[in-house]
Amino acid sequence: MAEAPMIEGETLGAEPTVRRRDFINIGAVAFAGVGAVAVVAPLIMQMAPSADVLADATTEIDLSKILPGQAIKAVYRKSPLFVRQLTPAEIAQANAVPISTLRDPQTLAERTKPGKTQWLITMGVCTHLGCVPLGAGEGENKGEFGGYFCPCHGSVYDTAARIRKGPAPKNLQVPDYVFRTVTTIEVGAKA
């Protein structure tokens, strides 16, 4: 039977010993690992939200001064927020639209809280290129469907802030919000 060849630094019958080359390899890999962490850690940390964004994580809005048919503009995470109290006629108009005719099909009930269908809370940013639609301010153009009109490229939203006409691909976004009291909502909070 042929004997296995001896490797430098080994003795017959003894455990293999660590060679200088093995130590250099382990040191090089450890050095490369520390270098990779030093490069990647700042890249990952810069993606975290800044302190001012975290401070704006939630916004509380008083609904008591918003009359039926009226909307207000607020700010949530440095973006416009539309809060509208729909009239019974606007609710009926939104519910009368066949869902199959909508580009981004959603019912009014899906866009509001149960039992609070008169309160429509949406981000005030057009889903086409990020312009701020008109319709929340007094006397502003609400478009042919009575909701919002984006003057940049002509997107038209209905009373439920659903896209009905124009280049916008999606409805106005409904952020997370909860009713804290009958007349107060907290936008950004999850139920």
TORKOL-4160 file (C-alpha; in steps of 0.2 Angstrom, whole numbers, padded with zeros to 4 digits, m for minus):
191
<pt num="1" X="0000" Y="0000" Z="0000"/>
<pt num="2" X="0007" Y="0017" Z="m0005"/>
<pt num="3" X="0010" Y="0030" Z="0008"/>
<pt num="4" X="0002" Y="0047" Z="0007"/>
<pt num="5" X="0014" Y="0060" Z="0002"/>
<pt num="6" X="0020" Y="0072" Z="0017"/>
<pt num="7" X="0015" Y="0090" Z="0016"/>
<pt num="8" X="0027" Y="0103" Z="0022"/>
<pt num="9" X="0025" Y="0106" Z="0040"/>
<pt num="10" X="0017" Y="0090" Z="0045"/>
<pt num="11" X="0024" Y="0075" Z="0054"/>
<pt num="12" X="0018" Y="0057" Z="0052"/>
<pt num="13" X="0003" Y="0053" Z="0064"/>
<pt num="14" X="0001" Y="0071" Z="0070"/>
<pt num="15" X="m0013" Y="0084" Z="0067"/>
<pt num="16" X="m0009" Y="0096" Z="0052"/>
<pt num="17" X="m0002" Y="0112" Z="0058"/>
<pt num="18" X="m0006" Y="0130" Z="0052"/>
<pt num="19" X="0006" Y="0135" Z="0039"/>
<pt num="20" X="0011" Y="0153" Z="0037"/>
<pt num="21" X="0002" Y="0154" Z="0020"/>
<pt num="22" X="m0014" Y="0149" Z="0029"/>
<pt num="23" X="m0012" Y="0163" Z="0041"/>
<pt num="24" X="m0009" Y="0176" Z="0027"/>
<pt num="25" X="m0024" Y="0170" Z="0018"/>
<pt num="26" X="m0035" Y="0171" Z="0034"/>
<pt num="27" X="m0028" Y="0188" Z="0037"/>
<pt num="28" X="m0032" Y="0194" Z="0019"/>
<pt num="29" X="m0050" Y="0188" Z="0020"/>
<pt num="30" X="m0053" Y="0196" Z="0036"/>
<pt num="31" X="m0045" Y="0213" Z="0030"/>
<pt num="32" X="m0056" Y="0212" Z="0015"/>
<pt num="33" X="m0071" Y="0209" Z="0025"/>
<pt num="34" X="m0068" Y="0224" Z="0036"/>
<pt num="35" X="m0065" Y="0234" Z="0021"/>
<pt num="36" X="m0081" Y="0229" Z="0013"/>
<pt num="37" X="m0091" Y="0233" Z="0029"/>
<pt num="38" X="m0082" Y="0250" Z="0029"/>
<pt num="39" X="m0088" Y="0254" Z="0011"/>
<pt num="40" X="m0106" Y="0246" Z="0012"/>
<pt num="41" X="m0111" Y="0253" Z="0030"/>
<pt num="42" X="m0112" Y="0271" Z="0025"/>
<pt num="43" X="m0121" Y="0267" Z="0009"/>
<pt num="44" X="m0135" Y="0258" Z="0019"/>
<pt num="45" X="m0135" Y="0271" Z="0033"/>
<pt num="46" X="m0138" Y="0285" Z="0020"/>
<pt num="47" X="m0154" Y="0276" Z="0014"/>
<pt num="48" X="m0162" Y="0278" Z="0032"/>
<pt num="49" X="m0175" Y="0293" Z="0034"/>
<pt num="50" X="m0168" Y="0309" Z="0040"/>
<pt num="51" X="m0173" Y="0316" Z="0057"/>
<pt num="52" X="m0185" Y="0329" Z="0050"/>
<pt num="53" X="m0194" Y="0316" Z="0040"/>
<pt num="54" X="m0196" Y="0305" Z="0055"/>
<pt num="55" X="m0203" Y="0320" Z="0065"/>
<pt num="56" X="m0216" Y="0322" Z="0051"/>
<pt num="57" X="m0220" Y="0303" Z="0052"/>
<pt num="58" X="m0238" Y="0307" Z="0057"/>
<pt num="59" X="m0249" Y="0322" Z="0055"/>
<pt num="60" X="m0265" Y="0326" Z="0066"/>
<pt num="61" X="m0279" Y="0335" Z="0057"/>
<pt num="62" X="m0295" Y="0343" Z="0065"/>
<pt num="63" X="m0310" Y="0339" Z="0054"/>
<pt num="64" X="m0322" Y="0350" Z="0064"/>
<pt num="65" X="m0320" Y="0365" Z="0053"/>
<pt num="66" X="m0322" Y="0356" Z="0036"/>
<pt num="67" X="m0340" Y="0358" Z="0030"/>
<pt num="68" X="m0349" Y="0346" Z="0018"/>
<pt num="69" X="m0343" Y="0348" Z="0000"/>
<pt num="70" X="m0327" Y="0357" Z="0006"/>
<pt num="71" X="m0309" Y="0351" Z="0006"/>
<pt num="72" X="m0293" Y="0357" Z="0014"/>
<pt num="73" X="m0275" Y="0356" Z="0010"/>
<pt num="74" X="m0263" Y="0350" Z="0023"/>
<pt num="75" X="m0245" Y="0344" Z="0023"/>
<pt num="76" X="m0240" Y="0326" Z="0027"/>
<pt num="77" X="m0221" Y="0321" Z="0025"/>
<pt num="78" X="m0218" Y="0337" Z="0015"/>
<pt num="79" X="m0231" Y="0332" Z="0002"/>
<pt num="80" X="m0248" Y="0340" Z="0000"/>
<pt num="81" X="m0263" Y="0331" Z="0008"/>
<pt num="82" X="m0281" Y="0333" Z="0003"/>
<pt num="83" X="m0295" Y="0331" Z="0016"/>
<pt num="84" X="m0312" Y="0332" Z="0009"/>
<pt num="85" X="m0329" Y="0330" Z="0017"/>
<pt num="86" X="m0341" Y="0323" Z="0003"/>
<pt num="87" X="m0359" Y="0328" Z="0002"/>
<pt num="88" X="m0372" Y="0314" Z="0000"/>
<pt num="89" X="m0374" Y="0319" Z="m0018"/>
<pt num="90" X="m0355" Y="0317" Z="m0021"/>
<pt num="91" X="m0355" Y="0300" Z="m0012"/>
<pt num="92" X="m0370" Y="0295" Z="m0023"/>
<pt num="93" X="m0361" Y="0301" Z="m0039"/>
<pt num="94" X="m0345" Y="0291" Z="m0034"/>
<pt num="95" X="m0355" Y="0275" Z="m0030"/>
<pt num="96" X="m0365" Y="0276" Z="m0047"/>
<pt num="97" X="m0349" Y="0274" Z="m0057"/>
<pt num="98" X="m0347" Y="0256" Z="m0064"/>
<pt num="99" X="m0331" Y="0250" Z="m0057"/>
<pt num="100" X="m0327" Y="0241" Z="m0074"/>
<pt num="101" X="m0326" Y="0258" Z="m0082"/>
<pt num="102" X="m0312" Y="0264" Z="m0071"/>
<pt num="103" X="m0293" Y="0263" Z="m0076"/>
<pt num="104" X="m0288" Y="0259" Z="m0057"/>
<pt num="105" X="m0304" Y="0251" Z="m0051"/>
<pt num="106" X="m0308" Y="0255" Z="m0033"/>
<pt num="107" X="m0325" Y="0258" Z="m0024"/>
<pt num="108" X="m0327" Y="0273" Z="m0013"/>
<pt num="109" X="m0329" Y="0261" Z="0002"/>
<pt num="110" X="m0312" Y="0254" Z="m0002"/>
<pt num="111" X="m0305" Y="0272" Z="m0002"/>
<pt num="112" X="m0313" Y="0277" Z="0015"/>
<pt num="113" X="m0315" Y="0270" Z="0032"/>
<pt num="114" X="m0331" Y="0260" Z="0036"/>
<pt num="115" X="m0345" Y="0271" Z="0043"/>
<pt num="116" X="m0335" Y="0287" Z="0038"/>
<pt num="117" X="m0338" Y="0287" Z="0019"/>
<pt num="118" X="m0340" Y="0306" Z="0019"/>
<pt num="119" X="m0322" Y="0308" Z="0023"/>
<pt num="120" X="m0310" Y="0306" Z="0009"/>
<pt num="121" X="m0291" Y="0308" Z="0013"/>
<pt num="122" X="m0279" Y="0307" Z="m0001"/>
<pt num="123" X="m0261" Y="0313" Z="m0005"/>
<pt num="124" X="m0262" Y="0329" Z="m0016"/>
<pt num="125" X="m0250" Y="0322" Z="m0029"/>
<pt num="126" X="m0255" Y="0318" Z="m0047"/>
<pt num="127" X="m0250" Y="0300" Z="m0051"/>
<pt num="128" X="m0243" Y="0305" Z="m0068"/>
<pt num="129" X="m0228" Y="0316" Z="m0065"/>
<pt num="130" X="m0231" Y="0322" Z="m0047"/>
<pt num="131" X="m0240" Y="0339" Z="m0050"/>
<pt num="132" X="m0252" Y="0346" Z="m0037"/>
<pt num="133" X="m0270" Y="0344" Z="m0043"/>
<pt num="134" X="m0283" Y="0358" Z="m0041"/>
<pt num="135" X="m0300" Y="0356" Z="m0033"/>
<pt num="136" X="m0296" Y="0357" Z="m0014"/>
<pt num="137" X="m0296" Y="0376" Z="m0013"/>
<pt num="138" X="m0311" Y="0387" Z="m0014"/>
<pt num="139" X="m0315" Y="0391" Z="m0032"/>
<pt num="140" X="m0302" Y="0380" Z="m0040"/>
<pt num="141" X="m0306" Y="0369" Z="m0056"/>
<pt num="142" X="m0312" Y="0352" Z="m0050"/>
<pt num="143" X="m0313" Y="0345" Z="m0068"/>
<pt num="144" X="m0328" Y="0338" Z="m0077"/>
<pt num="145" X="m0331" Y="0324" Z="m0064"/>
<pt num="146" X="m0331" Y="0336" Z="m0049"/>
<pt num="147" X="m0315" Y="0329" Z="m0040"/>
<pt num="148" X="m0298" Y="0336" Z="m0044"/>
<pt num="149" X="m0290" Y="0342" Z="m0060"/>
<pt num="150" X="m0271" Y="0342" Z="m0063"/>
<pt num="151" X="m0267" Y="0357" Z="m0074"/>
<pt num="152" X="m0250" Y="0350" Z="m0079"/>
<pt num="153" X="m0256" Y="0337" Z="m0091"/>
<pt num="154" X="m0275" Y="0337" Z="m0089"/>
<pt num="155" X="m0278" Y="0322" Z="m0078"/>
<pt num="156" X="m0296" Y="0322" Z="m0071"/>
<pt num="157" X="m0301" Y="0314" Z="m0055"/>
<pt num="158" X="m0319" Y="0311" Z="m0049"/>
<pt num="159" X="m0327" Y="0314" Z="m0032"/>
<pt num="160" X="m0318" Y="0299" Z="m0025"/>
<pt num="161" X="m0301" Y="0305" Z="m0031"/>
<pt num="162" X="m0301" Y="0291" Z="m0044"/>
<pt num="163" X="m0293" Y="0294" Z="m0061"/>
<pt num="164" X="m0306" Y="0296" Z="m0075"/>
<pt num="165" X="m0297" Y="0305" Z="m0089"/>
<pt num="166" X="m0280" Y="0310" Z="m0094"/>
<pt num="167" X="m0262" Y="0302" Z="m0093"/>
<pt num="168" X="m0262" Y="0298" Z="m0074"/>
<pt num="169" X="m0261" Y="0279" Z="m0072"/>
<pt num="170" X="m0268" Y="0277" Z="m0054"/>
<pt num="171" X="m0280" Y="0285" Z="m0042"/>
<pt num="172" X="m0274" Y="0298" Z="m0030"/>
<pt num="173" X="m0265" Y="0288" Z="m0016"/>
<pt num="174" X="m0274" Y="0286" Z="0001"/>
<pt num="175" X="m0262" Y="0286" Z="0015"/>
<pt num="176" X="m0263" Y="0276" Z="0031"/>
<pt num="177" X="m0274" Y="0285" Z="0044"/>
<pt num="178" X="m0285" Y="0282" Z="0059"/>
<pt num="179" X="m0299" Y="0292" Z="0067"/>
<pt num="180" X="m0292" Y="0297" Z="0085"/>
<pt num="181" X="m0309" Y="0305" Z="0089"/>
<pt num="182" X="m0325" Y="0309" Z="0080"/>
<pt num="183" X="m0317" Y="0325" Z="0073"/>
<pt num="184" X="m0298" Y="0321" Z="0073"/>
<pt num="185" X="m0288" Y="0310" Z="0061"/>
<pt num="186" X="m0270" Y="0305" Z="0063"/>
<pt num="187" X="m0262" Y="0302" Z="0046"/>
<pt num="188" X="m0247" Y="0290" Z="0045"/>
<pt num="189" X="m0254" Y="0280" Z="0060"/>
<pt num="190" X="m0259" Y="0262" Z="0057"/>
<pt num="191" X="m0275" Y="0255" Z="0064"/>
